[in-house]
Amino acid sequence: MSGEVRLKKLEKLILDGPVQSNGQCLSVETLLDILVCLYDECNNSPLRREKNILEFLDWGECTLVVLFPLLLLWSFW
């Protein structure tokens, strides 16, 4: 399977959501929650000193600055 076909299938799964894909994928909200959790865990870990983790944290910080105001947080409930 070519990379382009694989990406189209992944895109369709995510855009269709868990209801239309018979629960075979996660919702966008769940994926974003996972991203926030991973960022927090890496940021508060001794692994933070490693080069790849630092690069992820730099990318994650820029990304989460845009996404964070759009996410539903527990504090809203």
LOPA-132238 format. One line per 3 residues: number of its first residue (from 0); their letters; for each residue x, y, z of N, C-alpha, C, O. Coordinates in nm, 2 decimals. Example, Ala and Ser with C-alpha at 12.3 -4.5 7.8 and 13.67 -1.06 7.14 Angstrom:
BEGIN
0 = as = 1.32,-0.57,0.78,1.23,-0.45,0.78,1.32,-0.33,0.78,1.42,-0.33,0.85 ~ 1.28,-0.22,0.71,1.37,-0.11,0.71,1.29,0.00,0.79,1.34,0.11,0.80
This chain:
BEGIN
0 = msg = 0.09,-0.12,0.00,0.00,0.00,0.00,0.09,0.12,0.00,0.18,0.14,0.08 ~ 0.06,0.21,-0.09,0.15,0.33,-0.10,0.12,0.43,0.02,0.02,0.42,0.08 ~ 0.22,0.52,0.04,0.20,0.61,0.15,0.08,0.70,0.13,0.01,0.73,0.23
3 = evr = 0.05,0.74,0.01,-0.06,0.83,-0.02,-0.19,0.76,0.01,-0.28,0.82,0.07 ~ -0.21,0.63,-0.03,-0.33,0.56,0.00,-0.34,0.54,0.15,-0.45,0.55,0.20 ~ -0.24,0.50,0.22,-0.24,0.49,0.36,-0.28,0.61,0.44,-0.37,0.61,0.53
6 = lkk = -0.23,0.73,0.39,-0.27,0.85,0.46,-0.41,0.89,0.43,-0.48,0.94,0.52 ~ -0.46,0.86,0.31,-0.60,0.88,0.28,-0.69,0.80,0.37,-0.80,0.85,0.42 ~ -0.66,0.67,0.39,-0.74,0.59,0.48,-0.74,0.64,0.62,-0.84,0.64,0.69
9 = lek = -0.62,0.68,0.67,-0.61,0.73,0.81,-0.69,0.86,0.82,-0.76,0.88,0.92 ~ -0.68,0.94,0.72,-0.76,1.07,0.72,-0.91,1.04,0.72,-0.98,1.10,0.80 ~ -0.95,0.94,0.64,-1.10,0.91,0.64,-1.14,0.85,0.78,-1.25,0.89,0.82
12 = lil = -1.06,0.77,0.84,-1.09,0.71,0.97,-1.11,0.82,1.07,-1.21,0.82,1.15 ~ -1.02,0.92,1.07,-1.03,1.02,1.17,-1.14,1.12,1.15,-1.21,1.16,1.24 ~ -1.16,1.15,1.02,-1.26,1.25,0.99,-1.40,1.19,1.00,-1.50,1.26,1.04
15 = dgp = -1.42,1.06,0.98,-1.55,0.99,0.99,-1.58,0.97,1.14,-1.70,0.97,1.18 ~ -1.48,0.96,1.23,-1.50,0.95,1.37,-1.53,0.81,1.41,-1.55,0.72,1.32 ~ -1.54,0.78,1.54,-1.56,0.65,1.59,-1.70,0.59,1.56,-1.71,0.47,1.55
18 = vqs = -1.80,0.67,1.55,-1.93,0.62,1.52,-1.94,0.56,1.38,-1.99,0.45,1.37 ~ -1.89,0.63,1.28,-1.90,0.58,1.14,-1.80,0.47,1.11,-1.81,0.40,1.01 ~ -1.70,0.46,1.19,-1.59,0.36,1.17,-1.61,0.24,1.26,-1.52,0.16,1.28
21 = ngq = -1.73,0.22,1.32,-1.76,0.11,1.41,-1.66,0.10,1.53,-1.63,-0.01,1.57 ~ -1.63,0.22,1.58,-1.54,0.22,1.70,-1.40,0.18,1.67,-1.32,0.16,1.76 ~ -1.35,0.18,1.54,-1.22,0.14,1.51,-1.12,0.25,1.51,-1.00,0.23,1.48
24 = cls = -1.16,0.37,1.55,-1.06,0.48,1.56,-1.10,0.56,1.68,-1.21,0.55,1.74 ~ -1.01,0.65,1.72,-1.04,0.74,1.83,-1.09,0.88,1.78,-1.06,0.91,1.66 ~ -1.16,0.95,1.86,-1.21,1.08,1.81,-1.09,1.18,1.81,-0.99,1.16,1.88
27 = vet = -1.11,1.29,1.74,-1.01,1.39,1.74,-0.98,1.45,1.88,-0.87,1.47,1.92 ~ -1.09,1.46,1.96,-1.08,1.51,2.10,-0.99,1.42,2.18,-0.91,1.46,2.26 ~ -1.01,1.29,2.16,-0.93,1.19,2.24,-0.79,1.20,2.20,-0.70,1.19,2.29
30 = lld = -0.76,1.21,2.07,-0.62,1.22,2.03,-0.56,1.35,2.08,-0.44,1.34,2.12 ~ -0.63,1.46,2.09,-0.58,1.58,2.15,-0.55,1.56,2.30,-0.45,1.61,2.35 ~ -0.64,1.50,2.36,-0.62,1.47,2.51,-0.49,1.39,2.53,-0.42,1.41,2.62
33 = ilv = -0.47,1.29,2.44,-0.35,1.21,2.45,-0.23,1.29,2.43,-0.13,1.27,2.50 ~ -0.23,1.38,2.33,-0.12,1.47,2.31,-0.09,1.56,2.43,0.03,1.57,2.46 ~ -0.19,1.61,2.49,-0.17,1.70,2.61,-0.11,1.61,2.72,-0.02,1.66,2.79
36 = cly = -0.16,1.49,2.74,-0.11,1.41,2.85,0.04,1.37,2.82,0.12,1.38,2.92 ~ 0.07,1.33,2.70,0.21,1.30,2.67,0.30,1.42,2.69,0.41,1.40,2.74 ~ 0.26,1.54,2.65,0.33,1.66,2.67,0.36,1.68,2.81,0.47,1.71,2.85
39 = dec = 0.26,1.67,2.90,0.27,1.69,3.04,0.37,1.59,3.10,0.45,1.63,3.18 ~ 0.35,1.47,3.06,0.44,1.36,3.12,0.58,1.38,3.08,0.67,1.37,3.16 ~ 0.61,1.42,2.96,0.74,1.44,2.91,0.80,1.57,2.98,0.92,1.57,3.01
42 = nns = 0.72,1.67,3.00,0.77,1.79,3.05,0.80,1.78,3.20,0.89,1.85,3.25 ~ 0.74,1.69,3.27,0.76,1.67,3.41,0.84,1.54,3.44,0.82,1.48,3.55 ~ 0.93,1.51,3.35,1.00,1.38,3.36,1.15,1.41,3.35,1.19,1.50,3.29
45 = plr = 1.23,1.32,3.41,1.38,1.33,3.39,1.42,1.31,3.25,1.53,1.35,3.21 ~ 1.33,1.25,3.17,1.36,1.23,3.03,1.37,1.36,2.95,1.41,1.36,2.84 ~ 1.32,1.46,3.02,1.32,1.60,2.95,1.45,1.64,2.90,1.46,1.72,2.81
48 = rek = 1.56,1.59,2.96,1.69,1.62,2.92,1.74,1.56,2.79,1.84,1.61,2.73 ~ 1.67,1.46,2.74,1.71,1.40,2.61,1.67,1.48,2.49,1.57,1.55,2.49 ~ 1.75,1.47,2.39,1.74,1.56,2.27,1.60,1.54,2.20,1.53,1.64,2.17
51 = nil = 1.56,1.42,2.18,1.43,1.39,2.11,1.31,1.44,2.19,1.21,1.49,2.14 ~ 1.32,1.42,2.33,1.21,1.47,2.41,1.20,1.62,2.41,1.10,1.68,2.40 ~ 1.32,1.69,2.41,1.33,1.84,2.41,1.27,1.89,2.28,1.19,1.99,2.27
54 = efl = 1.30,1.82,2.17,1.24,1.86,2.04,1.09,1.84,2.04,1.02,1.93,1.98 ~ 1.04,1.73,2.09,0.89,1.71,2.10,0.83,1.82,2.19,0.73,1.88,2.15 ~ 0.90,1.86,2.30,0.84,1.96,2.39,0.84,2.09,2.32,0.74,2.17,2.34
57 = dwg = 0.94,2.13,2.24,0.94,2.25,2.17,0.83,2.26,2.07,0.76,2.36,2.06 ~ 0.81,2.15,1.99,0.70,2.14,1.90,0.57,2.14,1.97,0.48,2.21,1.93 ~ 0.56,2.07,2.08,0.43,2.06,2.15,0.39,2.19,2.21,0.27,2.22,2.21
60 = ect = 0.49,2.27,2.26,0.46,2.39,2.32,0.39,2.49,2.22,0.29,2.55,2.24 ~ 0.46,2.49,2.10,0.40,2.58,1.99,0.26,2.53,1.95,0.17,2.62,1.93 ~ 0.24,2.40,1.94,0.12,2.35,1.90,0.01,2.37,2.00,-0.10,2.41,1.97
63 = lvv = 0.04,2.34,2.13,-0.06,2.35,2.24,-0.10,2.49,2.27,-0.21,2.51,2.32 ~ -0.01,2.59,2.24,-0.05,2.73,2.26,-0.17,2.76,2.17,-0.26,2.84,2.21 ~ -0.17,2.70,2.05,-0.29,2.72,1.96,-0.41,2.64,2.00,-0.52,2.68,2.00
66 = lfp = -0.38,2.51,2.04,-0.49,2.42,2.06,-0.55,2.43,2.20,-0.67,2.41,2.21 ~ -0.48,2.47,2.30,-0.52,2.46,2.44,-0.65,2.54,2.46,-0.74,2.50,2.53 ~ -0.66,2.67,2.41,-0.78,2.74,2.43,-0.91,2.68,2.37,-1.02,2.71,2.40
69 = lll = -0.89,2.59,2.27,-1.00,2.52,2.20,-1.05,2.39,2.27,-1.15,2.34,2.23 ~ -0.97,2.34,2.36,-1.00,2.21,2.42,-1.10,2.23,2.54,-1.10,2.33,2.61 ~ -1.18,2.13,2.55,-1.27,2.13,2.67,-1.19,2.07,2.79,-1.13,1.97,2.78
72 = lws = -1.19,2.14,2.89,-1.11,2.10,3.01,-1.20,2.07,3.13,-1.32,2.11,3.13 ~ -1.15,1.99,3.22,-1.22,1.95,3.34,-1.28,2.07,3.41,-1.38,2.07,3.47 ~ -1.20,2.18,3.41,-1.24,2.30,3.48,-1.37,2.36,3.43,-1.44,2.44,3.49
75 = fw = -1.41,2.32,3.30,-1.54,2.37,3.25,-1.65,2.30,3.31,-1.77,2.36,3.31 ~ -1.64,2.19,3.37,-1.75,2.11,3.43,-1.76,2.15,3.57,-1.85,2.10,3.64
